[in-house]
């Protein structure tokens, strides 16, 4: 299975979170992701102004394991629960603080915290998106109880490691997990309350007190333990607090991120093609030289002119052949290959390729999904949209993945961020004056927004599964205004 979520990451970049879910019974899992980007002609984005190197400067991806999936209530219950693994690691480091036990202690804290964050997010989403409205009160009460239970049991484990065998450095790992989960609860519940105020005010009014009590409890806990909290007395606009939370998040999720080594793909075949190009040009030059030598002799003016002309044409032929082979190679090969590994153990690879393509090379199904309006279709005959094709392959070895993870991991998430700043250079002013007349005869000047539309059509394929997604990104010179998923 393969899925995708899109959102605005910041003012100038969009983010696609692609989930590659590897089946348990399939050893080698192959995934395909093709993205067609339709760019308005007026932005002057083409193969001369926007090169392959430029594109790869504008794109950034992070590859990480999908967080192990647990129900919130199962984190502290049952055999092989995250809490059970965590407690074992705490007892182990307290009785035998070896290098391996310290590594396991740190790993289990990170995984427990990451699993808690993911489970809380998914449960909140289920309650307010999927579940029946009449079940929300019960489900949310259960969620609050589960959150309190998880945090309480995690914090009670500190008594195990309050011993002389556990160094302060190692005890800090416990506090990092504690602070991270407290931050997660605070952020999730504040965000939830703000969302409910506009979408479901009745529910917000019923649960406001409980939600705020939970948040206040976490703020008091952080204050008592010396963790930084949001304070109106901040003199640096919370710069240090935001920085600390960012570092803390990276630390906790570091064991989920994979090592990705990128190198140019198809280097050997490229050199073979280029050698063939040099050989063809040399055959031409030698043939011309031999022909004129046989007809006119060695030391004649025609032979001299033939040598000069053949040498000139030889270089042109070589460049043309290199160009031909380069484009032929890209049809089958990719620009880069990324080896994906956990520590030093390779669990798969990813390949990516970039090209500008003509509309006649776009599949009909993709053009139907693009679904230009009649006006745009008429205009496109004169100012054609430029089309970028970004190809990606992902391969995951299920057995290798299982061997290198202590929890069951569904697969890999790839977070792809694409900057649109290069597309803004040729845009007009973001505001356009408009006018209306009033009843009294006066004219009022208004400001309209000048916007451009980037259309992303993404094909996702895995075995017999295939689906298309279309996203429209609305941008102007000030940056991204919105991203819409169109059906």
ROTI-583660 format. One record per residue (C-alpha): residue number from 0; residue in one letter; x, y, z. Coordinates in nm, 3 decimals, padded with zeros to 5 digits. Layout:
N
ATOM, NUM, A, X, Y, Z $
...
% end
This chain:
487
ATOM, 0, X, 00.000, 00.000, 00.000 $
ATOM, 1, X, 00.111, 00.357, -00.065 $
ATOM, 2, X, -00.057, 00.676, 00.060 $
ATOM, 3, X, 00.014, 01.047, 00.057 $
ATOM, 4, X, -00.072, 01.359, 00.259 $
ATOM, 5, X, -00.004, 01.714, 00.140 $
ATOM, 6, X, 00.021, 02.035, 00.339 $
ATOM, 7, X, 00.185, 02.377, 00.343 $
ATOM, 8, X, 00.514, 02.346, 00.530 $
ATOM, 9, X, 00.598, 02.715, 00.533 $
ATOM, 10, X, 00.537, 03.028, 00.329 $
ATOM, 11, X, 00.748, 02.909, 00.036 $
ATOM, 12, X, 00.737, 02.529, 00.045 $
ATOM, 13, X, 00.486, 02.246, 00.032 $
ATOM, 14, X, 00.525, 01.907, 00.195 $
ATOM, 15, X, 00.419, 01.564, 00.073 $
ATOM, 16, X, 00.429, 01.284, 00.330 $
ATOM, 17, X, 00.438, 00.956, 00.139 $
ATOM, 18, X, 00.381, 00.631, 00.325 $
ATOM, 19, X, 00.529, 00.317, 00.170 $
ATOM, 20, X, 00.366, 00.023, 00.355 $
ATOM, 21, X, 00.549, -00.305, 00.294 $
ATOM, 22, X, 00.344, -00.623, 00.314 $
ATOM, 23, X, 00.453, -00.883, 00.566 $
ATOM, 24, X, 00.449, -01.179, 00.329 $
ATOM, 25, X, 00.622, -01.002, 00.041 $
ATOM, 26, X, 01.001, -01.004, 00.068 $
ATOM, 27, X, 01.075, -00.732, -00.190 $
ATOM, 28, X, 00.820, -00.449, -00.206 $
ATOM, 29, X, 00.840, -00.214, -00.507 $
ATOM, 30, X, 00.658, 00.120, -00.517 $
ATOM, 31, X, 00.616, 00.377, -00.796 $
ATOM, 32, X, 00.540, 00.747, -00.754 $
ATOM, 33, X, 00.515, 00.973, -01.061 $
ATOM, 34, X, 00.444, 01.344, -01.024 $
ATOM, 35, X, 00.344, 01.572, -01.310 $
ATOM, 36, X, 00.375, 01.942, -01.225 $
ATOM, 37, X, 00.184, 02.175, -01.459 $
ATOM, 38, X, 00.339, 02.525, -01.452 $
ATOM, 39, X, 00.185, 02.836, -01.617 $
ATOM, 40, X, 00.385, 02.955, -01.916 $
ATOM, 41, X, 00.399, 03.311, -01.778 $
ATOM, 42, X, 00.634, 03.199, -01.499 $
ATOM, 43, X, 00.907, 03.128, -01.758 $
ATOM, 44, X, 00.998, 02.791, -01.607 $
ATOM, 45, X, 01.157, 02.568, -01.873 $
ATOM, 46, X, 01.459, 02.348, -01.936 $
ATOM, 47, X, 01.682, 02.652, -02.001 $
ATOM, 48, X, 01.576, 02.861, -01.698 $
ATOM, 49, X, 01.519, 02.575, -01.453 $
ATOM, 50, X, 01.780, 02.303, -01.477 $
ATOM, 51, X, 01.797, 01.961, -01.320 $
ATOM, 52, X, 02.049, 02.087, -01.065 $
ATOM, 53, X, 01.818, 02.375, -00.978 $
ATOM, 54, X, 01.527, 02.139, -00.917 $
ATOM, 55, X, 01.726, 01.919, -00.681 $
ATOM, 56, X, 01.832, 02.228, -00.485 $
ATOM, 57, X, 01.464, 02.311, -00.441 $
ATOM, 58, X, 01.363, 01.966, -00.321 $
ATOM, 59, X, 01.448, 01.812, 00.012 $
ATOM, 60, X, 01.345, 01.474, 00.146 $
ATOM, 61, X, 01.373, 01.292, 00.476 $
ATOM, 62, X, 01.327, 00.917, 00.499 $
ATOM, 63, X, 01.212, 00.763, 00.826 $
ATOM, 64, X, 01.045, 00.454, 00.962 $
ATOM, 65, X, 00.670, 00.462, 01.009 $
ATOM, 66, X, 00.613, 00.491, 01.383 $
ATOM, 67, X, 00.499, 00.155, 01.527 $
ATOM, 68, X, 00.119, 00.158, 01.553 $
ATOM, 69, X, -00.046, 00.114, 01.892 $
ATOM, 70, X, -00.381, 00.212, 02.031 $
ATOM, 71, X, -00.340, 00.467, 02.306 $
ATOM, 72, X, -00.487, 00.226, 02.562 $
ATOM, 73, X, -00.248, -00.054, 02.460 $
ATOM, 74, X, 00.072, 00.142, 02.525 $
ATOM, 75, X, 00.068, 00.044, 02.894 $
ATOM, 76, X, -00.127, -00.283, 02.877 $
ATOM, 77, X, -00.068, -00.640, 02.768 $
ATOM, 78, X, 00.231, -00.852, 02.677 $
ATOM, 79, X, 00.509, -00.684, 02.476 $
ATOM, 80, X, 00.359, -00.341, 02.531 $
ATOM, 81, X, 00.591, -00.038, 02.497 $
ATOM, 82, X, 00.566, 00.013, 02.875 $
ATOM, 83, X, 00.680, -00.343, 02.939 $
ATOM, 84, X, 00.983, -00.300, 02.711 $
ATOM, 85, X, 01.056, 00.033, 02.878 $
ATOM, 86, X, 01.038, -00.106, 03.232 $
ATOM, 87, X, 01.271, -00.391, 03.138 $
ATOM, 88, X, 01.524, -00.143, 02.999 $
ATOM, 89, X, 01.502, 00.069, 03.317 $
ATOM, 90, X, 01.567, -00.232, 03.541 $
ATOM, 91, X, 01.849, -00.348, 03.317 $
ATOM, 92, X, 02.041, -00.019, 03.324 $
ATOM, 93, X, 01.994, 00.014, 03.700 $
ATOM, 94, X, 02.139, -00.331, 03.770 $
ATOM, 95, X, 02.394, -00.346, 03.487 $
ATOM, 96, X, 02.484, -00.008, 03.333 $
ATOM, 97, X, 02.679, -00.149, 03.036 $
ATOM, 98, X, 02.711, 00.021, 02.698 $
ATOM, 99, X, 02.445, -00.204, 02.545 $
ATOM, 100, X, 02.199, -00.150, 02.832 $
ATOM, 101, X, 02.246, 00.229, 02.805 $
ATOM, 102, X, 02.180, 00.214, 02.430 $
ATOM, 103, X, 01.867, 00.004, 02.485 $
ATOM, 104, X, 01.752, 00.241, 02.763 $
ATOM, 105, X, 01.784, 00.543, 02.533 $
ATOM, 106, X, 01.620, 00.358, 02.242 $
ATOM, 107, X, 01.316, 00.249, 02.445 $
ATOM, 108, X, 01.259, 00.601, 02.581 $
ATOM, 109, X, 01.266, 00.745, 02.229 $
ATOM, 110, X, 01.032, 00.478, 02.091 $
ATOM, 111, X, 00.790, 00.503, 02.383 $
ATOM, 112, X, 00.768, 00.882, 02.341 $
ATOM, 113, X, 00.731, 00.863, 01.961 $
ATOM, 114, X, 00.463, 00.593, 01.987 $
ATOM, 115, X, 00.273, 00.804, 02.242 $
ATOM, 116, X, 00.280, 01.108, 02.014 $
ATOM, 117, X, 00.158, 00.911, 01.712 $
ATOM, 118, X, -00.113, 00.725, 01.906 $
ATOM, 119, X, -00.248, 01.046, 02.064 $
ATOM, 120, X, -00.262, 01.222, 01.726 $
ATOM, 121, X, -00.435, 00.927, 01.556 $
ATOM, 122, X, -00.689, 00.881, 01.837 $
ATOM, 123, X, -00.787, 01.249, 01.834 $
ATOM, 124, X, -00.824, 01.235, 01.456 $
ATOM, 125, X, -01.041, 00.921, 01.484 $
ATOM, 126, X, -01.271, 01.076, 01.745 $
ATOM, 127, X, -01.338, 01.397, 01.554 $
ATOM, 128, X, -01.320, 01.273, 01.193 $
ATOM, 129, X, -01.427, 00.908, 01.176 $
ATOM, 130, X, -01.624, 00.815, 01.491 $
ATOM, 131, X, -01.997, 00.868, 01.525 $
ATOM, 132, X, -02.086, 01.198, 01.686 $
ATOM, 133, X, -02.285, 01.031, 01.964 $
ATOM, 134, X, -01.974, 00.834, 02.069 $
ATOM, 135, X, -01.743, 01.135, 02.100 $
ATOM, 136, X, -01.805, 01.212, 02.466 $
ATOM, 137, X, -01.728, 00.856, 02.578 $
ATOM, 138, X, -01.426, 00.823, 02.350 $
ATOM, 139, X, -01.278, 01.155, 02.457 $
ATOM, 140, X, -01.324, 01.077, 02.827 $
ATOM, 141, X, -01.140, 00.749, 02.765 $
ATOM, 142, X, -00.865, 00.937, 02.582 $
ATOM, 143, X, -00.811, 01.173, 02.876 $
ATOM, 144, X, -00.793, 00.877, 03.114 $
ATOM, 145, X, -00.544, 00.695, 02.890 $
ATOM, 146, X, -00.320, 01.003, 02.861 $
ATOM, 147, X, -00.316, 01.049, 03.238 $
ATOM, 148, X, -00.244, 00.677, 03.289 $
ATOM, 149, X, 00.043, 00.669, 03.037 $
ATOM, 150, X, 00.216, 00.978, 03.173 $
ATOM, 151, X, 00.172, 00.862, 03.533 $
ATOM, 152, X, 00.319, 00.517, 03.467 $
ATOM, 153, X, 00.609, 00.658, 03.266 $
ATOM, 154, X, 00.697, 00.904, 03.543 $
ATOM, 155, X, 00.670, 00.638, 03.814 $
ATOM, 156, X, 00.952, 00.446, 03.642 $
ATOM, 157, X, 01.192, 00.719, 03.751 $
ATOM, 158, X, 01.212, 00.548, 04.093 $
ATOM, 159, X, 01.389, 00.254, 03.927 $
ATOM, 160, X, 01.675, 00.467, 03.796 $
ATOM, 161, X, 01.722, 00.692, 04.097 $
ATOM, 162, X, 02.034, 00.502, 04.195 $
ATOM, 163, X, 02.410, 00.555, 04.197 $
ATOM, 164, X, 02.453, 00.314, 03.904 $
ATOM, 165, X, 02.268, 00.547, 03.668 $
ATOM, 166, X, 02.463, 00.859, 03.574 $
ATOM, 167, X, 02.307, 01.202, 03.543 $
ATOM, 168, X, 02.369, 01.192, 03.169 $
ATOM, 169, X, 02.160, 00.875, 03.138 $
ATOM, 170, X, 01.892, 01.010, 03.373 $
ATOM, 171, X, 01.865, 01.309, 03.139 $
ATOM, 172, X, 01.729, 01.076, 02.871 $
ATOM, 173, X, 01.433, 00.997, 03.096 $
ATOM, 174, X, 01.368, 01.369, 03.148 $
ATOM, 175, X, 01.391, 01.436, 02.774 $
ATOM, 176, X, 01.115, 01.181, 02.713 $
ATOM, 177, X, 00.908, 01.325, 02.998 $
ATOM, 178, X, 00.939, 01.683, 02.868 $
ATOM, 179, X, 00.869, 01.579, 02.509 $
ATOM, 180, X, 00.547, 01.396, 02.594 $
ATOM, 181, X, 00.432, 01.684, 02.814 $
ATOM, 182, X, 00.490, 01.923, 02.522 $
ATOM, 183, X, 00.294, 01.689, 02.293 $
ATOM, 184, X, -00.007, 01.685, 02.527 $
ATOM, 185, X, -00.001, 02.061, 02.566 $
ATOM, 186, X, 00.022, 02.127, 02.192 $
ATOM, 187, X, -00.236, 01.866, 02.088 $
ATOM, 188, X, -00.496, 01.982, 02.340 $
ATOM, 189, X, -00.446, 02.352, 02.275 $
ATOM, 190, X, -00.477, 02.287, 01.900 $
ATOM, 191, X, -00.783, 02.070, 01.954 $
ATOM, 192, X, -00.955, 02.334, 02.169 $
ATOM, 193, X, -00.884, 02.606, 01.913 $
ATOM, 194, X, -01.024, 02.387, 01.633 $
ATOM, 195, X, -01.335, 02.287, 01.828 $
ATOM, 196, X, -01.415, 02.650, 01.910 $
ATOM, 197, X, -01.483, 02.708, 01.541 $
ATOM, 198, X, -01.611, 02.364, 01.434 $
ATOM, 199, X, -01.793, 02.211, 01.731 $
ATOM, 200, X, -01.847, 02.475, 01.996 $
ATOM, 201, X, -02.094, 02.262, 02.193 $
ATOM, 202, X, -01.835, 01.989, 02.245 $
ATOM, 203, X, -01.569, 02.249, 02.326 $
ATOM, 204, X, -01.791, 02.405, 02.592 $
ATOM, 205, X, -01.863, 02.065, 02.751 $
ATOM, 206, X, -01.498, 01.958, 02.766 $
ATOM, 207, X, -01.319, 02.291, 02.795 $
ATOM, 208, X, -01.271, 02.256, 03.170 $
ATOM, 209, X, -01.129, 01.902, 03.147 $
ATOM, 210, X, -00.899, 01.993, 02.860 $
ATOM, 211, X, -00.766, 02.302, 03.037 $
ATOM, 212, X, -00.718, 02.104, 03.360 $
ATOM, 213, X, -00.505, 01.852, 03.170 $
ATOM, 214, X, -00.300, 02.131, 03.012 $
ATOM, 215, X, -00.257, 02.315, 03.343 $
ATOM, 216, X, -00.146, 01.991, 03.507 $
ATOM, 217, X, 00.127, 01.947, 03.247 $
ATOM, 218, X, 00.242, 02.309, 03.280 $
ATOM, 219, X, 00.266, 02.268, 03.659 $
ATOM, 220, X, 00.459, 01.943, 03.615 $
ATOM, 221, X, 00.706, 02.108, 03.378 $
ATOM, 222, X, 00.752, 02.406, 03.607 $
ATOM, 223, X, 00.813, 02.179, 03.908 $
ATOM, 224, X, 01.078, 01.983, 03.717 $
ATOM, 225, X, 01.255, 02.284, 03.569 $
ATOM, 226, X, 01.135, 02.232, 03.211 $
ATOM, 227, X, 01.080, 02.558, 03.019 $
ATOM, 228, X, 00.721, 02.672, 02.967 $
ATOM, 229, X, 00.552, 02.947, 02.768 $
ATOM, 230, X, 00.556, 03.262, 02.980 $
ATOM, 231, X, 00.429, 03.612, 02.899 $
ATOM, 232, X, 00.748, 03.746, 03.059 $
ATOM, 233, X, 00.970, 03.613, 02.778 $
ATOM, 234, X, 01.227, 03.867, 02.660 $
ATOM, 235, X, 01.336, 03.680, 02.344 $
ATOM, 236, X, 00.991, 03.604, 02.196 $
ATOM, 237, X, 01.029, 03.242, 02.305 $
ATOM, 238, X, 01.331, 03.193, 02.079 $
ATOM, 239, X, 01.511, 02.959, 02.319 $
ATOM, 240, X, 01.193, 02.769, 02.400 $
ATOM, 241, X, 01.112, 02.707, 02.033 $
ATOM, 242, X, 01.472, 02.606, 01.965 $
ATOM, 243, X, 01.474, 02.362, 02.258 $
ATOM, 244, X, 01.148, 02.201, 02.152 $
ATOM, 245, X, 01.280, 02.157, 01.798 $
ATOM, 246, X, 01.600, 01.989, 01.920 $
ATOM, 247, X, 01.401, 01.774, 02.161 $
ATOM, 248, X, 01.172, 01.655, 01.881 $
ATOM, 249, X, 01.470, 01.564, 01.662 $
ATOM, 250, X, 01.633, 01.376, 01.951 $
ATOM, 251, X, 01.324, 01.171, 02.032 $
ATOM, 252, X, 01.253, 01.083, 01.669 $
ATOM, 253, X, 01.617, 01.024, 01.574 $
ATOM, 254, X, 01.588, 00.643, 01.593 $
ATOM, 255, X, 01.308, 00.656, 01.335 $
ATOM, 256, X, 01.513, 00.846, 01.078 $
ATOM, 257, X, 01.705, 00.633, 00.833 $
ATOM, 258, X, 02.047, 00.682, 00.681 $
ATOM, 259, X, 02.009, 00.785, 00.316 $
ATOM, 260, X, 02.320, 00.793, 00.097 $
ATOM, 261, X, 02.262, 00.958, -00.239 $
ATOM, 262, X, 02.470, 00.898, -00.548 $
ATOM, 263, X, 02.426, 00.951, -00.921 $
ATOM, 264, X, 02.239, 00.665, -01.085 $
ATOM, 265, X, 02.346, 00.481, -01.403 $
ATOM, 266, X, 02.703, 00.613, -01.403 $
ATOM, 267, X, 02.847, 00.304, -01.574 $
ATOM, 268, X, 02.589, 00.292, -01.853 $
ATOM, 269, X, 02.628, 00.667, -01.903 $
ATOM, 270, X, 03.002, 00.627, -01.960 $
ATOM, 271, X, 02.937, 00.342, -02.204 $
ATOM, 272, X, 02.693, 00.560, -02.400 $
ATOM, 273, X, 02.937, 00.850, -02.406 $
ATOM, 274, X, 03.215, 00.618, -02.524 $
ATOM, 275, X, 02.988, 00.502, -02.805 $
ATOM, 276, X, 02.929, 00.866, -02.899 $
ATOM, 277, X, 03.304, 00.927, -02.915 $
ATOM, 278, X, 03.348, 00.610, -03.122 $
ATOM, 279, X, 03.081, 00.709, -03.378 $
ATOM, 280, X, 03.233, 01.055, -03.423 $
ATOM, 281, X, 03.582, 00.901, -03.463 $
ATOM, 282, X, 03.452, 00.657, -03.727 $
ATOM, 283, X, 03.310, 00.949, -03.924 $
ATOM, 284, X, 03.633, 01.152, -03.907 $
ATOM, 285, X, 03.853, 00.854, -03.998 $
ATOM, 286, X, 03.627, 00.755, -04.289 $
ATOM, 287, X, 03.639, 01.106, -04.436 $
ATOM, 288, X, 04.018, 01.125, -04.393 $
ATOM, 289, X, 04.081, 00.785, -04.555 $
ATOM, 290, X, 03.846, 00.861, -04.847 $
ATOM, 291, X, 04.014, 01.192, -04.933 $
ATOM, 292, X, 04.360, 01.041, -04.882 $
ATOM, 293, X, 04.290, 00.764, -05.133 $
ATOM, 294, X, 04.146, 01.005, -05.390 $
ATOM, 295, X, 04.376, 01.307, -05.360 $
ATOM, 296, X, 04.690, 01.177, -05.186 $
ATOM, 297, X, 04.861, 01.272, -04.860 $
ATOM, 298, X, 05.000, 01.620, -04.917 $
ATOM, 299, X, 04.725, 01.794, -05.111 $
ATOM, 300, X, 04.499, 02.087, -05.034 $
ATOM, 301, X, 04.172, 01.886, -05.064 $
ATOM, 302, X, 04.306, 01.633, -04.814 $
ATOM, 303, X, 04.407, 01.914, -04.576 $
ATOM, 304, X, 04.059, 02.077, -04.603 $
ATOM, 305, X, 03.893, 01.736, -04.549 $
ATOM, 306, X, 04.094, 01.680, -04.230 $
ATOM, 307, X, 03.994, 02.021, -04.090 $
ATOM, 308, X, 03.624, 01.979, -04.179 $
ATOM, 309, X, 03.611, 01.621, -04.046 $
ATOM, 310, X, 03.770, 01.735, -03.720 $
ATOM, 311, X, 03.513, 02.016, -03.687 $
ATOM, 312, X, 03.222, 01.784, -03.759 $
ATOM, 313, X, 03.363, 01.510, -03.536 $
ATOM, 314, X, 03.316, 01.723, -03.222 $
ATOM, 315, X, 02.963, 01.827, -03.328 $
ATOM, 316, X, 02.867, 01.464, -03.395 $
ATOM, 317, X, 03.007, 01.358, -03.059 $
ATOM, 318, X, 02.805, 01.627, -02.877 $
ATOM, 319, X, 02.487, 01.536, -03.065 $
ATOM, 320, X, 02.535, 01.168, -02.989 $
ATOM, 321, X, 02.602, 01.244, -02.623 $
ATOM, 322, X, 02.281, 01.448, -02.614 $
ATOM, 323, X, 02.085, 01.166, -02.779 $
ATOM, 324, X, 02.223, 00.895, -02.552 $
ATOM, 325, X, 02.174, 01.114, -02.242 $
ATOM, 326, X, 01.804, 01.152, -02.318 $
ATOM, 327, X, 01.769, 00.785, -02.411 $
ATOM, 328, X, 01.933, 00.689, -02.082 $
ATOM, 329, X, 01.693, 00.905, -01.879 $
ATOM, 330, X, 01.396, 00.720, -02.023 $
ATOM, 331, X, 01.513, 00.401, -01.851 $
ATOM, 332, X, 01.742, 00.523, -01.574 $
ATOM, 333, X, 01.718, 00.782, -01.300 $
ATOM, 334, X, 01.924, 01.079, -01.189 $
ATOM, 335, X, 01.998, 00.964, -00.834 $
ATOM, 336, X, 01.991, 00.647, -00.630 $
ATOM, 337, X, 01.947, 00.670, -00.253 $
ATOM, 338, X, 02.051, 00.372, -00.042 $
ATOM, 339, X, 01.830, 00.343, 00.268 $
ATOM, 340, X, 01.975, 00.179, 00.578 $
ATOM, 341, X, 01.930, 00.140, 00.952 $
ATOM, 342, X, 02.275, 00.214, 01.087 $
ATOM, 343, X, 02.489, 00.008, 00.846 $
ATOM, 344, X, 02.221, -00.241, 00.742 $
ATOM, 345, X, 02.064, -00.170, 00.402 $
ATOM, 346, X, 01.685, -00.223, 00.401 $
ATOM, 347, X, 01.605, -00.077, 00.059 $
ATOM, 348, X, 01.670, 00.196, -00.193 $
ATOM, 349, X, 01.501, 00.486, -00.365 $
ATOM, 350, X, 01.556, 00.632, -00.714 $
ATOM, 351, X, 01.450, 00.971, -00.849 $
ATOM, 352, X, 01.446, 01.139, -01.189 $
ATOM, 353, X, 01.354, 01.484, -01.323 $
ATOM, 354, X, 01.263, 01.594, -01.676 $
ATOM, 355, X, 01.064, 01.851, -01.867 $
ATOM, 356, X, 00.827, 01.667, -02.101 $
ATOM, 357, X, 00.591, 01.768, -02.380 $
ATOM, 358, X, 00.216, 01.727, -02.347 $
ATOM, 359, X, 00.211, 01.448, -02.606 $
ATOM, 360, X, 00.420, 01.236, -02.367 $
ATOM, 361, X, 00.175, 01.281, -02.079 $
ATOM, 362, X, -00.067, 00.988, -02.031 $
ATOM, 363, X, -00.425, 01.068, -02.139 $
ATOM, 364, X, -00.552, 00.977, -01.794 $
ATOM, 365, X, -00.328, 01.242, -01.639 $
ATOM, 366, X, -00.450, 01.509, -01.883 $
ATOM, 367, X, -00.810, 01.417, -01.802 $
ATOM, 368, X, -00.738, 01.461, -01.433 $
ATOM, 369, X, -00.569, 01.795, -01.507 $
ATOM, 370, X, -00.910, 01.894, -01.648 $
ATOM, 371, X, -00.833, 02.239, -01.788 $
ATOM, 372, X, -01.126, 02.478, -01.823 $
ATOM, 373, X, -01.238, 02.575, -02.175 $
ATOM, 374, X, -01.067, 02.912, -02.142 $
ATOM, 375, X, -00.738, 02.758, -02.024 $
ATOM, 376, X, -00.755, 02.495, -02.297 $
ATOM, 377, X, -00.797, 02.767, -02.560 $
ATOM, 378, X, -00.514, 02.973, -02.412 $
ATOM, 379, X, -00.292, 02.665, -02.389 $
ATOM, 380, X, -00.277, 02.648, -02.769 $
ATOM, 381, X, -00.072, 02.969, -02.764 $
ATOM, 382, X, 00.100, 02.973, -02.425 $
ATOM, 383, X, 00.144, 02.609, -02.333 $
ATOM, 384, X, 00.184, 02.502, -01.973 $
ATOM, 385, X, 00.528, 02.362, -01.899 $
ATOM, 386, X, 00.519, 02.011, -01.758 $
ATOM, 387, X, 00.773, 01.871, -01.513 $
ATOM, 388, X, 00.783, 01.496, -01.452 $
ATOM, 389, X, 00.937, 01.387, -01.121 $
ATOM, 390, X, 00.976, 01.009, -01.106 $
ATOM, 391, X, 01.042, 00.806, -00.795 $
ATOM, 392, X, 01.089, 00.436, -00.724 $
ATOM, 393, X, 01.110, 00.289, -00.375 $
ATOM, 394, X, 01.210, -00.066, -00.287 $
ATOM, 395, X, 01.183, -00.209, 00.066 $
ATOM, 396, X, 01.318, -00.545, 00.179 $
ATOM, 397, X, 01.060, -00.667, 00.430 $
ATOM, 398, X, 01.291, -00.926, 00.587 $
ATOM, 399, X, 01.576, -00.678, 00.635 $
ATOM, 400, X, 01.334, -00.425, 00.784 $
ATOM, 401, X, 01.204, -00.678, 01.037 $
ATOM, 402, X, 01.555, -00.791, 01.128 $
ATOM, 403, X, 01.662, -00.437, 01.217 $
ATOM, 404, X, 01.362, -00.319, 01.418 $
ATOM, 405, X, 01.255, -00.437, 01.762 $
ATOM, 406, X, 00.897, -00.329, 01.698 $
ATOM, 407, X, 00.684, -00.421, 01.398 $
ATOM, 408, X, 00.721, -00.134, 01.150 $
ATOM, 409, X, 00.467, -00.104, 00.868 $
ATOM, 410, X, 00.717, 00.054, 00.629 $
ATOM, 411, X, 00.882, 00.386, 00.545 $
ATOM, 412, X, 00.762, 00.744, 00.538 $
ATOM, 413, X, 00.931, 00.983, 00.298 $
ATOM, 414, X, 00.874, 01.351, 00.366 $
ATOM, 415, X, 00.928, 01.547, 00.044 $
ATOM, 416, X, 00.947, 01.927, 00.065 $
ATOM, 417, X, 00.940, 02.133, -00.254 $
ATOM, 418, X, 01.032, 02.501, -00.249 $
ATOM, 419, X, 00.839, 02.726, -00.489 $
ATOM, 420, X, 01.066, 03.030, -00.454 $
ATOM, 421, X, 01.216, 02.972, -00.799 $
ATOM, 422, X, 00.866, 03.001, -00.946 $
ATOM, 423, X, 00.807, 03.348, -00.797 $
ATOM, 424, X, 01.071, 03.544, -00.989 $
ATOM, 425, X, 00.856, 03.634, -01.292 $
ATOM, 426, X, 00.527, 03.685, -01.107 $
ATOM, 427, X, 00.336, 04.013, -01.122 $
ATOM, 428, X, 00.247, 04.227, -00.820 $
ATOM, 429, X, 00.039, 04.028, -00.571 $
ATOM, 430, X, -00.242, 04.287, -00.568 $
ATOM, 431, X, -00.448, 04.415, -00.861 $
ATOM, 432, X, -00.667, 04.731, -00.839 $
ATOM, 433, X, -01.039, 04.674, -00.900 $
ATOM, 434, X, -01.321, 04.927, -00.901 $
ATOM, 435, X, -01.692, 04.932, -00.821 $
ATOM, 436, X, -01.945, 05.210, -00.833 $
ATOM, 437, X, -02.157, 05.300, -00.531 $
ATOM, 438, X, -02.522, 05.398, -00.522 $
ATOM, 439, X, -02.428, 05.766, -00.480 $
ATOM, 440, X, -02.217, 05.759, -00.796 $
ATOM, 441, X, -01.878, 05.746, -00.625 $
ATOM, 442, X, -01.615, 05.493, -00.730 $
ATOM, 443, X, -01.452, 05.266, -00.474 $
ATOM, 444, X, -01.111, 05.114, -00.532 $
ATOM, 445, X, -01.061, 04.756, -00.415 $
ATOM, 446, X, -00.759, 04.529, -00.406 $
ATOM, 447, X, -00.783, 04.194, -00.582 $
ATOM, 448, X, -00.532, 03.911, -00.535 $
ATOM, 449, X, -00.318, 03.811, -00.831 $
ATOM, 450, X, -00.269, 03.434, -00.802 $
ATOM, 451, X, -00.106, 03.158, -01.005 $
ATOM, 452, X, -00.194, 02.790, -00.996 $
ATOM, 453, X, 00.055, 02.503, -00.987 $
ATOM, 454, X, -00.115, 02.169, -01.049 $
ATOM, 455, X, 00.041, 01.852, -00.907 $
ATOM, 456, X, -00.096, 01.521, -01.035 $
ATOM, 457, X, 00.057, 01.227, -00.851 $
ATOM, 458, X, 00.035, 00.863, -00.953 $
ATOM, 459, X, 00.085, 00.605, -00.676 $
ATOM, 460, X, 00.141, 00.239, -00.769 $
ATOM, 461, X, 00.205, -00.075, -00.565 $
ATOM, 462, X, 00.146, -00.422, -00.710 $
ATOM, 463, X, -00.220, -00.418, -00.833 $
ATOM, 464, X, -00.297, -00.094, -00.648 $
ATOM, 465, X, -00.301, 00.235, -00.841 $
ATOM, 466, X, -00.452, 00.574, -00.767 $
ATOM, 467, X, -00.411, 00.936, -00.872 $
ATOM, 468, X, -00.412, 01.247, -00.655 $
ATOM, 469, X, -00.448, 01.603, -00.779 $
ATOM, 470, X, -00.337, 01.902, -00.573 $
ATOM, 471, X, -00.365, 02.266, -00.674 $
ATOM, 472, X, -00.117, 02.503, -00.510 $
ATOM, 473, X, -00.225, 02.868, -00.513 $
ATOM, 474, X, 00.075, 03.104, -00.508 $
ATOM, 475, X, 00.163, 03.467, -00.569 $
ATOM, 476, X, 00.475, 03.674, -00.521 $
ATOM, 477, X, 00.421, 03.674, -00.143 $
ATOM, 478, X, 00.434, 03.294, -00.129 $
ATOM, 479, X, 00.187, 03.009, -00.096 $
ATOM, 480, X, -00.175, 03.105, -00.026 $
ATOM, 481, X, -00.333, 02.759, -00.010 $
ATOM, 482, X, -00.313, 02.400, -00.124 $
ATOM, 483, X, -00.628, 02.221, -00.235 $
ATOM, 484, X, -00.692, 01.854, -00.304 $
ATOM, 485, X, -00.921, 01.828, -00.607 $
ATOM, 486, X, -01.130, 01.525, -00.692 $
% end
